[in-house]
Amino acid sequence: MSKKLLALVLLMVPVVVFAGIKQRTVRSSSGDWVQETYLEIAEFEMERSNPELSMDIHLGHSTNDNGEKSYWVEIESEIEYRRGTVTNQELQNIALGVRSLMLNGVHIESTSANTTIEERMKDGKEKKEYIRITITREQMEQIVRGNQWNGTITADFLGNRERNLQMKRRNRIEFDLQRLL
């Protein structure tokens, strides 16, 4: 087959990208190994501002050695200063401050009892936060099986106003959503 014909054939083939299930093995706070299964379901970006904010929202579960599952929503946020720098102390004091999420009609409140936060910083430029909110199996089922497929977030950094999330196309992740249960 000639190179021109091969290039033409490749251009005619539709390319479909599916956001797939991801898995990782991590060590829990108790020192045990835990298998995590998760799927990116939404994102949010606030560009052309200083600082800029981007978030990816994951829905997932952790399975321990006994086969017990715990369900969660994880928000991976990045706050980045494009112009100028701030001190590490100023960067330390900046936080997303998630109050609540609404996913597919399910209200998820962030409290000190159900939320863990891990932070990473780069000198004077950006801060990443990994915010994990534990949810019940019933909440997970309602999110996965619900009909609305929309989401919002309320956070201190966003002026405590409800902001719409850009949800991943449901028809592209439907099969993987069912595998989260």
C-alpha positions as CSV (number, residue, x, y, z in Angstrom):
1,M,0.0,0.0,0.0
2,S,1.4,3.4,-0.9
3,K,2.0,6.0,1.7
4,K,-0.6,8.4,0.2
5,L,-3.3,5.7,0.3
6,L,-2.4,4.6,3.8
7,A,-2.6,8.3,5.0
8,L,-6.0,8.6,3.3
9,V,-7.3,5.4,4.9
10,L,-6.1,6.6,8.3
11,L,-7.9,9.9,7.9
12,M,-11.2,8.2,7.1
13,V,-11.1,6.0,10.3
14,P,-13.1,7.8,13.1
15,V,-11.1,8.0,16.3
16,V,-13.1,7.7,19.5
17,V,-11.5,8.4,22.8
18,F,-13.1,6.9,25.9
19,A,-12.2,8.2,29.3
20,G,-11.5,4.8,30.9
21,I,-11.4,3.3,34.3
22,K,-8.1,3.7,36.0
23,Q,-6.6,1.6,38.8
24,R,-3.8,2.0,41.2
25,T,-2.5,0.3,44.3
26,V,-1.7,2.6,47.2
27,R,-0.7,2.3,50.8
28,S,-3.4,3.3,53.3
29,S,-2.9,5.3,56.4
30,S,-2.9,2.1,58.4
31,G,0.0,0.7,56.2
32,D,-2.1,-1.8,54.3
33,W,-2.2,-2.0,50.5
34,V,-5.5,-0.8,48.9
35,Q,-6.7,-1.2,45.3
36,E,-8.3,2.0,44.0
37,T,-10.6,2.1,41.0
38,Y,-11.7,5.5,39.6
39,L,-13.1,7.3,36.7
40,E,-12.9,11.0,35.7
41,I,-16.5,12.2,35.4
42,A,-16.2,16.0,35.3
43,E,-13.8,19.0,35.1
44,F,-13.9,22.7,35.8
45,E,-11.6,25.5,34.5
46,M,-11.3,29.2,35.4
47,E,-8.9,30.6,32.9
48,R,-7.7,34.1,32.1
49,S,-7.6,35.1,35.7
50,N,-4.7,35.3,38.2
51,P,-4.6,32.8,39.7
52,E,-6.0,30.2,37.3
53,L,-7.9,27.2,38.6
54,S,-8.4,23.8,37.0
55,M,-10.1,20.8,38.6
56,D,-10.7,17.2,37.6
57,I,-13.5,15.3,39.5
58,H,-13.1,11.5,39.9
59,L,-15.6,9.0,41.2
60,G,-14.2,5.8,42.6
61,H,-13.8,3.2,45.3
62,S,-11.0,1.6,47.4
63,T,-11.0,-2.1,48.1
64,N,-9.0,-3.5,51.0
65,D,-7.5,-7.0,51.4
66,N,-10.8,-8.2,52.9
67,G,-12.7,-7.1,49.8
68,E,-14.5,-4.3,51.6
69,K,-15.2,-1.2,49.5
70,S,-15.3,2.4,50.5
71,Y,-16.6,4.9,48.0
72,W,-15.4,8.5,47.3
73,V,-15.4,11.6,45.1
74,E,-11.9,13.1,44.6
75,I,-11.3,16.6,43.4
76,E,-7.8,17.2,42.0
77,S,-7.4,21.0,41.8
78,E,-4.5,23.1,40.6
79,I,-4.3,26.8,41.5
80,E,-1.6,28.4,39.3
81,Y,-0.3,32.0,39.3
82,R,0.5,33.0,35.7
83,R,1.8,36.5,36.4
84,G,4.2,37.3,39.2
85,T,4.9,35.0,42.1
86,V,3.6,34.7,45.6
87,T,5.5,33.6,48.7
88,N,5.2,30.0,49.8
89,Q,3.4,31.3,52.9
90,E,0.8,33.1,50.7
91,L,0.5,30.0,48.6
92,Q,0.0,27.8,51.7
93,N,-2.9,30.0,52.8
94,I,-4.8,29.6,49.5
95,A,-7.2,26.7,49.4
96,L,-10.1,25.6,47.3
97,G,-12.2,25.1,50.4
98,V,-14.9,22.8,48.9
99,R,-18.2,23.2,50.7
100,S,-20.4,20.8,48.6
101,L,-20.9,19.0,45.4
102,M,-24.1,18.1,43.5
103,L,-23.5,15.1,41.2
104,N,-26.5,13.8,39.2
105,G,-28.9,15.1,41.8
106,V,-27.0,13.8,44.8
107,H,-25.9,16.4,47.4
108,I,-22.5,15.7,48.9
109,E,-21.5,17.9,51.8
110,S,-17.8,18.3,52.6
111,T,-17.1,18.1,56.4
112,S,-14.0,17.5,58.5
113,A,-15.4,13.9,59.2
114,N,-15.6,12.8,55.6
115,T,-12.9,14.9,53.8
116,T,-9.2,14.4,53.5
117,I,-6.9,16.9,51.8
118,E,-3.3,16.4,50.5
119,E,-1.4,19.4,49.2
120,R,1.7,19.9,47.0
121,M,3.3,23.2,46.1
122,K,5.8,24.5,43.6
123,D,7.8,27.6,44.6
124,G,5.7,30.7,44.2
125,K,3.7,29.4,41.2
126,E,1.2,26.6,41.9
127,K,-0.5,24.6,44.5
128,K,-2.2,21.2,43.9
129,E,-4.8,19.9,46.2
130,Y,-6.2,16.4,46.3
131,I,-9.5,16.5,48.1
132,R,-11.3,13.2,48.8
133,I,-14.8,13.1,50.2
134,T,-16.1,9.8,51.4
135,I,-19.6,8.9,50.2
136,T,-22.0,6.0,51.0
137,R,-22.7,3.1,48.6
138,E,-26.3,4.4,48.2
139,Q,-24.9,7.8,47.1
140,M,-22.6,6.1,44.6
141,E,-25.6,4.1,43.2
142,Q,-27.7,7.2,42.9
143,I,-24.9,9.1,41.1
144,V,-24.2,6.2,38.7
145,R,-27.9,5.3,38.0
146,G,-29.5,8.7,38.1
147,N,-30.9,10.3,34.9
148,Q,-29.8,14.0,35.1
149,W,-26.1,13.7,34.5
150,N,-25.0,17.2,35.7
151,G,-22.9,18.6,38.5
152,T,-22.1,21.7,40.5
153,I,-19.5,22.7,43.0
154,T,-19.5,25.3,45.8
155,A,-16.2,26.4,47.2
156,D,-14.6,29.2,49.2
157,F,-12.2,29.9,46.3
158,L,-15.2,30.4,44.0
159,G,-16.9,33.0,46.2
160,N,-19.1,30.4,47.8
161,R,-21.3,30.4,44.7
162,E,-22.5,27.3,43.0
163,R,-20.6,26.7,39.7
164,N,-21.4,24.2,37.0
165,L,-19.1,21.4,36.2
166,Q,-18.3,20.3,32.7
167,M,-19.4,16.7,32.8
168,K,-17.8,14.0,30.6
169,R,-20.2,12.7,28.0
170,R,-22.3,10.1,29.7
171,N,-22.6,7.8,26.6
172,R,-18.8,7.6,26.5
173,I,-18.4,6.6,30.2
174,E,-21.7,4.7,30.9
175,F,-20.1,1.2,30.8
176,D,-17.2,2.3,33.1
177,L,-19.7,4.0,35.5
178,Q,-21.5,0.7,36.1
179,R,-18.1,-1.0,36.9
180,L,-17.6,1.4,39.8
181,L,-20.4,-0.3,41.8
